[in-house]
Each structure stands twice: as structure tokens, then as C-alpha cells.
Amino acid sequence: MSSPQRKLNPIEEHACLNEAIRKEMQFSRINETFTLNPNSLILLTDKPNKTALINLNENYEEGLTSDMKDKLYKVTAIPKMKNNFPATSNQEVGWDSDLPQYKPTWNYAKPSCAETKYASNYYTMTGRSPYSNKISENIKK
């Protein structure tokens, strides 16, 4: 038959706790080298009811090191600025062009007829609409 376990007094409990902490600390190391991974940054906005204005004159980049600036720049840079050569076959298309070429698929520009072109040019030249009833000062004289 097993003997009942006796209750530890506070001094013995404290000694057991100290021994457990000492054993745990013996094999643990604190990591003091940190790196910034901009891809895993989570940006949180301010509360909507915040009334304090942001001071735009502050220089927020003073606390950033050059490594942090480089990493943040690489995340927001276009692929041509990140790499010397295209990384994928899709990047090969247009890699050598300097400006991004945007060609809209749908053109919703309103076409002008001859009358509206005339009215637009008339307004540009005289400063008044050809359809207005008021006679300008220049025409009266």
C-alpha cells in the first residue's frame, strides 16, 4: 500500500520552484538578434475617433537603420528595381521598356459630333457659349 503524500510547507515549495526555474534557464538562450521581414508586417490604422492631428514635420525615418530602409524599399520597389534580370518568364515581356504601358481594355470616352466640337472651340476662343442669348461686350462694339 502506498503511503499518502505529505504536504510541502511554503519553504519547500519555494525550493522546488527555484530548482525548476534553474533547470529551465540552464538550457534556454535569449535571442537578441532580430531581423525585419517587411512581408510579414501588419499595419494597423488609428482609431476612427482619434482627434489628435499627426505632426507632418516629424522625420519618421530618423530611427530607421540603413538595413531597415533597404528592406522596406525592396518590398515596395518594382521588379526591375529589385532584380537585374527577370525572375520569371512573365517578367521577360516588357522588361526592357522603361515606362509601364497602360492600354485600357474598354474605352468609354464620349464621342463628339461636329456641333459639340464647334461649340467647344467657340467657347475656348471667345469665353462664352455660342448658345447663350447674352451678347458679350466685344460683339456690341
C-alpha positions in Angstrom: 0.0 0.0 0.0 1.4 3.4 -0.9 1.9 6.0 1.7 0.0 9.2 1.5 2.0 12.1 0.1 2.7 14.7 2.7 2.0 18.3 2.0 5.0 20.6 1.4 5.5 23.7 3.5 6.0 27.1 1.8 9.8 26.9 2.1 10.0 23.5 0.4 7.6 24.7 -2.3 9.8 27.7 -3.0 12.9 25.5 -3.1 11.2 23.2 -5.7 10.1 26.2 -7.8 13.7 27.6 -7.7 15.1 24.3 -8.8 12.6 24.0 -11.7 13.5 27.6 -12.9 17.2 26.9 -12.6 16.9 23.8 -14.7 14.8 25.6 -17.3 17.2 28.6 -17.5 20.2 26.2 -17.9 19.1 25.2 -21.4 17.4 28.4 -22.6 19.0 31.2 -24.5 17.6 34.6 -25.2 17.7 35.6 -28.9 18.9 39.2 -29.2 19.5 39.3 -33.0 16.3 40.4 -34.7 15.6 40.9 -38.4 12.8 42.8 -40.1 10.7 40.9 -42.5 8.6 43.6 -44.3 6.4 41.0 -46.0 5.0 39.9 -42.6 4.3 43.5 -41.3 0.8 44.1 -40.3 -0.3 47.8 -40.5 -3.0 48.9 -38.2 -4.8 52.2 -38.6 -5.6 54.6 -35.9 -8.9 54.6 -34.1 -11.6 56.5 -36.1 -12.5 58.7 -33.2 -8.9 59.9 -32.6 -8.9 63.7 -32.7 -5.1 64.4 -32.3 -3.6 65.5 -35.6 -0.4 64.0 -36.9 2.6 66.2 -37.0 3.8 66.0 -40.6 7.0 67.9 -39.8 8.4 65.0 -37.9 11.1 63.0 -39.6 9.9 59.4 -39.2 13.0 57.9 -40.9 15.5 59.1 -38.3 15.1 55.9 -36.2 15.5 53.5 -39.2 18.8 51.9 -39.9 20.1 51.5 -43.4 19.2 47.8 -43.4 15.6 48.6 -42.5 15.4 51.2 -45.2 16.8 48.8 -47.8 14.3 46.1 -46.8 11.3 48.5 -46.8 12.4 49.8 -50.2 12.7 46.4 -51.7 9.2 45.5 -50.7 7.7 48.5 -52.4 10.0 48.6 -55.5 9.0 47.4 -58.9 10.6 44.1 -60.0 13.0 45.9 -62.4 14.4 47.9 -59.4 14.7 44.7 -57.3 16.5 42.4 -59.7 19.0 42.9 -62.6 17.3 40.2 -64.7 13.7 39.0 -65.0 13.0 36.3 -62.4 10.1 34.7 -64.3 9.2 34.2 -67.9 6.2 36.6 -67.4 8.6 39.4 -66.4 10.6 39.0 -69.6 7.7 40.6 -71.5 8.3 44.3 -71.3 11.4 44.0 -69.1 13.4 46.4 -71.4 10.7 49.1 -71.7 11.3 52.0 -69.3 7.7 53.2 -68.8 4.8 51.0 -67.9 2.4 50.9 -70.8 -1.2 51.0 -69.9 -3.7 50.2 -72.6 -7.3 50.2 -71.3 -9.4 47.3 -72.5 -12.5 49.3 -72.7 -12.6 52.9 -73.9 -15.7 54.8 -72.5 -14.7 58.2 -74.0 -17.8 60.1 -75.2 -17.5 60.7 -78.9 -18.0 64.3 -80.1 -20.0 65.3 -83.1 -19.2 68.3 -85.3 -21.6 70.6 -83.4 -20.1 69.8 -80.0 -16.6 70.2 -81.3 -17.6 73.6 -82.8 -19.2 74.7 -79.5 -16.1 73.6 -77.5 -13.8 75.5 -79.8 -16.1 78.6 -79.8 -16.1 78.6 -76.0 -12.3 78.3 -75.9 -11.8 81.2 -78.3 -14.5 83.7 -77.1 -15.0 82.6 -73.4 -18.8 82.3 -73.8 -21.2 79.7 -75.2 -22.4 80.0 -78.7 -25.9 79.1 -77.5 -26.2 81.8 -74.9 -28.6 84.7 -75.6 -26.4 87.3 -73.9 -24.3 89.4 -76.3 -20.8 90.0 -75.0 -19.2 93.5 -74.7 -16.8 92.7 -77.6 -19.5 91.9 -80.1 -21.6 95.0 -79.3 -18.8 97.4 -80.3 
